[in-house]
Amino acid sequence: MPETPVDLRSDTVTRPTPAMRAAMQAAEVGDDVFQDDPTVHRLEARVAELLGKEAALFVPSGTMSNQIAVKVHTQPGDELICDVNCHIYNYEAGGPAILSGVTCHTLHGEDGILDVTQLEDTIRPDDDHQVRTRLVCLENTHNRGGGRIYPIEKIQAIRAWTRQHGLILHLDGARLWNAIVATGIPAKQWGDLFDTVSVCFSKGLGAPVGSALAGPREAIVRARRVRKLFGGGMRQAGVIASAALHALDHHIERLADDHRNAQTIAQAIADTPGLRLVPAEVDTNLIWFRVAREMGTAKEMALALKERGVLVHAAGPQTLRACTHLDVSAAQAEFAAETIRRYVPKSVPVARLQPSK
Ligand SMILES: *Cc1c(COP(=O)(O)O)cnc(C)c1O
């Protein structure tokens, strides 16, 4: 068993590298609420340029970035359309309802991916009884959809449809970087299809904190005001913005390693009776899988693997998630795969597996 466990619980568990810490140490800073922080300015300009937008805003988290976008694009009593398993609807503490007075119209995507035909007929008529349809939110890659990459043609069709109906389109691109590396389609090409895009630096890119919202200048000016309202105005934020800049320079291309390592682990899961990949194909760095009931619960499986030096996240009664990231080497991925192959035998309840020494 390795001295430090292989931590596959999330791609947020990475620690800043020595080079990233050096960049943070050296960062030029100022009070960003006064718009005086040159490093934050550099990061915001860089993100805007990458995504082909007029402006961007540095914010503490992906949740805040998405919820600022919802607030900027809507009025209380509006409705947004999204996939039923998306982050904005499931994992942001009811933000649309609480922060913006917005209801969510959820559609059942395939691994989180919506087809434009599902959107047709979802627009509410102009009627005093009904909420007003205003915004569509997509997620790429899709976390709960198993790290699925949105086929760009599907987004193009949805974009054409939202344009035709005067709706706004927002992207939760927490892991857009993974989609960029996996497909070779540049950031700008994805960015061009949306009004606003949220990206995270604290997932696969390995920064300790931070996200950004990019969009038209006028929307980002309003976003800055909403960020203040939500308590997200930051002072010498260059210290953390420098980590994000370092990640953009050094940690994007290497995501391909994470994708390769994910395949190593996914193959072990696919080969192990009693475990099942859901979805069956792994596109990027997220591996979602289910454990058969007769083998025990997801929690028991996570505990059995933990005792053997591999940490995974029990995400539901029978559902688990493993993520590869900056702090998982190819050798560690091999170790995790080997551990799964050796210690998850068919039809042995995991609770009865003997703990390792
Ligand atoms: C992690 C994540 C976010 C934002 O999360 P924070 O923890 O608030 O930074 C948003 N969308 C998706 C798909 C995510 O996985």
The ligand as a MOL file (V3000), in Angstrom:
LIG
                    3D

  0  0  0     0  0            999 V3000
M  V30 BEGIN CTAB
M  V30 COUNTS 15 15 0 0 0
M  V30 BEGIN ATOM
M  V30 1 C -17.2280 22.1130 -9.5830 0
M  V30 2 C -18.2270 22.5640 -10.5650 0
M  V30 3 C -18.7400 23.8700 -10.5400 0
M  V30 4 C -18.3490 24.9170 -9.5350 0
M  V30 5 O -17.9380 24.4810 -8.3420 0
M  V30 6 P -17.2470 25.3440 -7.1960 0
M  V30 7 O -16.8860 24.2690 -6.2460 0
M  V30 8 O -18.2600 26.2780 -6.7080 0
M  V30 9 O -16.0590 26.0460 -7.7660 0
M  V30 10 C -19.6560 24.2120 -11.4970 0
M  V30 11 N -20.0260 23.3440 -12.4440 0
M  V30 12 C -19.5460 22.1080 -12.5120 0
M  V30 13 C -19.9710 21.2210 -13.6180 0
M  V30 14 C -18.6320 21.6610 -11.5740 0
M  V30 15 O -18.1730 20.4150 -11.6440 0
M  V30 END ATOM
M  V30 BEGIN BOND
M  V30 1 1 1 2
M  V30 2 1 2 3
M  V30 3 2 2 14
M  V30 4 1 3 4
M  V30 5 2 3 10
M  V30 6 1 4 5
M  V30 7 1 5 6
M  V30 8 2 6 7
M  V30 9 1 6 8
M  V30 10 1 6 9
M  V30 11 1 10 11
M  V30 12 2 11 12
M  V30 13 1 12 13
M  V30 14 1 12 14
M  V30 15 1 14 15
M  V30 END BOND
M  V30 END CTAB
M  END
